[in-house]
Amino acid sequence: MLIPTLPLLEFAVPAPFERAVELAYNLWWAWNPAGHSFWSNLDPVGWERSHNPLEVLSSLDRARWHELEQVEAVQERYRSAVIELDRYMADGDTWYVRLGNPLEGPVAYLCSEFGAHDSIPFYSGGLGILAGDHLKSASDLGVPMIGVGLLYRRGYFRQEIEAEGEQQHFYPTLDLRRLPVLPVASPAGGQLKVEVELPGRLVQVGVWKMQIGKTPLLLLDTDNNDNDPADRPITHTLYVRGREMRLCQELVLGVGAVRALTALGVAPAVWHVNEGHAALSFLERAVRLVEQGALPSIAQGEIRRSSVFTLHTPVPAGNEGFDSELASRYLAPWAERMGLGWEGLSGLATVNGDTDRFDLGALAIRMSGVVNGVSKKHAQVVTRDWEHLLGGPALAITNGVHTPSWVGKEGGRLLVGAFGRRWPITLIEEDGLVERVRELPDEEIWRMHQARKEILSRFARGRLRRQFARHGASPDELRAVDEMLSPDWLTLGFARRFATYKRATLAFSDPSRMQEILCDPNRPVQIIFAGKAHPADRQGQSYIKQIFEMSRSPELRGHLFMLEDYDSRVARFMVQGVDVWVNTPRPPMEASGTSGMKAAVNGILNLSILDGWWAEGYNGKNGWAFGSTVEATDEEAQDLADAASFYEVLSQEVVPLFYERGADGIPAGWIDRMRESIVSTLAAFSSHRMLDEYYRDAYLALASELG
């Protein structure tokens, strides 16, 4: 899909590398080895510093370019990247084409955050990474899709953990000249802008484009000279604390998305609203139909027949909602234009007669023809809590991960050897083909895993050394970091948002018992934590402080680590390099949990509560389950029981199996489970499979109804 853009920055790139700028502005390079190899070899030092092609291009002067023209390996990688990009973009024989029965227009995919790459901090966690993976799979499969989100000039916060364990939050201002975003061209000239009404004024919303392979992502931005200084920060910060500013953001996202696509002449066949933050798009779409002559009830019916709503929150209280008085001040004009009045509109967003809250989740459910949960268990919870609005069961479409983005390089090479270079698509097209992984020799699987484990150890040591140096550690203490994180020790990983329901400190409910397991001199165990707590989440921040303090205690030093500034880059190192992925949510609060999928496709064994995706992913041979699966009536008692179960499984099953070695030093039993982990998840929990299900069960289902 071609979205015209304006040039933003000129780069003095010589003719032998004339298409380097084009390569930089298409995120295709982020998950394709040829593209990634070109950037990492063009300027290895600069690349390691930023992992950002535009930063690399900006740092190269004419003399350095002249040197690179003489380097055969760089020239070869450049040509390979260009050839592969052209082949990818021109490929007309896609999964979507081969499937037949195409949609009459693209899918508009609306979300408040998109995690396309760690160098672009427009995401906070799993929701954004999922949205980025969704667009990448649409590109790989050839599904016509256009994403719409917000351009956050200050992104999500950067995290530092102080010497006392306190989380500090920093919001650096991003330089758009160093990000792969370009202003969308207006047919009238200049950058495309659309107007969104706020009380007493019009806000001008600039439209930018990020290209993710074949899939364009539009990003909306209020920081321009046409707006009052008080309105320019609306889109600055992801998940801003202030409730009124959050409502302004979501009005810009929902209404601005519809108006931007209309201005570009894009007529979506399906609108996919990913979580309730973009639910106000329904109001703008309804207004347009009413103003074209449709009765309000007819307009709502038309919208339902072309709308998918994916609910990620586990319980109704977690949905985005606003005080009704505040909502009416901003949304009353849409209520009048829809022909409903405020009482009629607020009724669409009311839950259980609570007229004081305008609930965006309820609005989206009432306005969507397909509503889905993000795992089988979550769909059951959604049905239980929302069946009075749904009128039947919610659809279950379990989340997936973009395997080319998350499988380690060594694992990727093994999969190319087993299935060919198109392995992510081949595996969803040919049922049972993934079983071929069972033919991979133990030695190759273990060599792959040990390589990633050693890389994780080196990366984590560097992070820890910088943290400790900032805390004032002595040179001897900093040198001692080199002896930490032995790749030979059993390594557990826990990395995610530090939301309260995820129970990050569950493993330390009985500190002496956990210390006994970790510090066994014959079978040592180490555990790496990483994660951020929202600046408003004091409980989550207290968990970080507690873990950090324990990591610096004499009893656990060298066995427990807390890495700061968690992002998707840290996540990649961890899901590829630990031995065991630990997950401790309070059932049924884990809607899905894609971090465990990312680990599993790399052969990392999950040790998790049977909630979210693991309730359907666990087969008894690909990891371990512990704890209760029922909703707690006594949370304290449940925590103690789940912790005891965790200790039992870890000490009696996980640790012994890891250290059970043959004469060759390889843990054959452990590798059997690694192999089973890959076989059971590589296709079944990929975002390619997920998009296949959305296409067949939601997008096509709606299109058929319209037809």
C-alpha positions, 0 to 999 in steps of 0.5 A: 500500500503506497502512502506518499511521504515527504523527505525529512533529512538528506544524507550524504550517501555515495552512489555505491550505497545509494539505496542505504537510506531506503533500507534505513526507512523500512523496518524490514531490516529488523527481522531479515538477516540480510538487512540486519547484517548490512547495518551491523557491519557498516559501522560495528561500533556505532551500531552497537551503540544505537542499533539505529540505521539512521544514527549510523548514517548520520555518523559517517562522513565522506572519508569513512564512506570512501573507505567503506567503498573499498571493503568488499564484505560491506559491499557484498552485504549491501548488495545482498540487502538490496536484492533481498528487500526488492525480492521481498517487496515485489513478491506477489505469490504471498500466503494471502494471494494463495489463500484466495478470497481477498478482502475488498480493502485493507484492514485498519489496525488501531492501537495505542502503542506499537513495538516495532524495534527497541530503537523506537520507544513507542511501546511500554510492553506486551501490547505494543510488541504484539501490535508490532508483531501483528504488522510484521506478520501482515507484511510477511503474509501479504495481508493488506493492512495499515496500522494507526497509532500515536507518535510519542516524542518522549516515548515511554520512560527510561528506567534507572534503579538507584543504589537503594532500589528506587526506580527512577523515570526519565523521558528523553525527547526523541529526535525525529530526524533519527527515527524511521518516520517520514511526514505523510504528504498532503494532496494539497501540499506539505504534511498531511494534517487532520483536525480533531475537536477539543472543547473550545478549539480545533487541534491540528494532528500531523500524520507520519508514516513508519514502513514495516516491510510492506505494511505502513504504520501511520502515527498521529502527532499534535506537536506542531506550530499550528497548535496552542502550546498547551495542546502540543504535548498531547501525544508526547508521552505514552500512558500519561498519568493525567486522566484528562490528558489521557482522554485527549490522547485517545480522542486524537487516536480514535478520531484522528485515525478515521480522519487520516485514513479518509484523507488518504482515500483509504477505505478499510474493509475491516477495522480492528481495534486492539484494546479499548484505547482506540475505541473512540474511532467507533464514534467518528465512524458512526457520525459519518454514516449518520451525516450521510443519512443513516439512522443511528441504529442502522449506522451502529449495525453497519459499524458492527459488521466491519469491526473487530475488537480485541480485549486484552484486559483480564477483568472489567475493572482493567478496561480504560474508563473515564469519569462520565462528567469529563467524558461528556465535556469532550464527547458531547458533540459526537453524541449530538451528531450521532443523533443519540444525545449524551444519555444515548451515547453514555448508555453504549459505554455503561457497565451494569448501570454505572452511569458515572463511568464511561467505559471504552471497553463496553463501548467497543464491545457494543460496537463490534461484530467480533470480540475476541480474547487473546487465549482460550482461557481468557476468552472464557473469562471475557465470556463470563464477564461480558456475555450480557453485552456479547450475546454469546461466547467471545471468540478465542484467538490466542496471541502469537509472536513474530518468530523471525524477530524473536528466534536467535540467530543460531536457532534461525540458521538451524531452522533455515537448514531444516525448512528453508528460508521461508520457514515461518510461513512454510510451518503454518502452511504445512501441518505437522512439518514442525515435527522435523525439529525432532531430527535435530541432533542433541549436540546442535541444539545444545550448542545453539543454546549455549551460544545464546546463553554466553551472549546473555551472560556478557550482555548482562555483565555489561549492564550490571557493571554500568549500574554498579559503577553509577552506584559508586562500586569500587574497582574491585567490585566492578572487576568481580562482575566478570565472575558472575553469571556463569553460563554453566549454572542453571539460569532462570529468567523473569522479565515483564511489567511489574504489575501487581497481579504478576506477583514478581516476588512470589519466588521469595515468599520464603526467602530461606527456602529460595536461598537454599535452592539458589545457593546449593554449591553442587547445583547452583542456580541464578535468576535474572529479573528485569522489568518496569513498574508504571510511574503511578504503580507504587506497589510494582515499584516496591517489588523492584526495590525488594528484589534489588535489595535482595540481589545486593544481600550477602546471602544472595549476591551472585545468584540474583540479579536485577537488570534496569531499563527493560526493553525489547532488546533486553527481552531478546537477550533473555528469552534466547539465553536463559534456561527457564522462563518463570511466570507467576501471575495470579489466575485468571489475570494473565490474559495471554503472556507472550514473553513465555512464547518468545522463550519457548520458540527458542527452546527455553523451558517455561515454569509457569502458572497454568494461566493465559497461553500456558494453559493451552501450551503446556503438554507435560513434556515442554516445561513445567506447571505449578500452583493453583489454576482457580481464582483466589478467595484468599490471596495470601493463602494462595500466594503461600500455596503457589510459592510452596508448589514453585519450590517443590517443582524447581527443586525436585524436577527442574534443577535435577534434570538440568544437572543430569549429564551424560559422559559427553557433558550434555543433559539429554533429558533437558534437551528432549524438553527443549526440542518438545518446547520448539515443536509445540510452539514454533508454529502454534504460537507464532503471530503468523498462525495468529493472523491466519486465525484473525483473517479466517475467523474475524476479517473474512467472517465480517466480510462474508456478512457484509457480502 
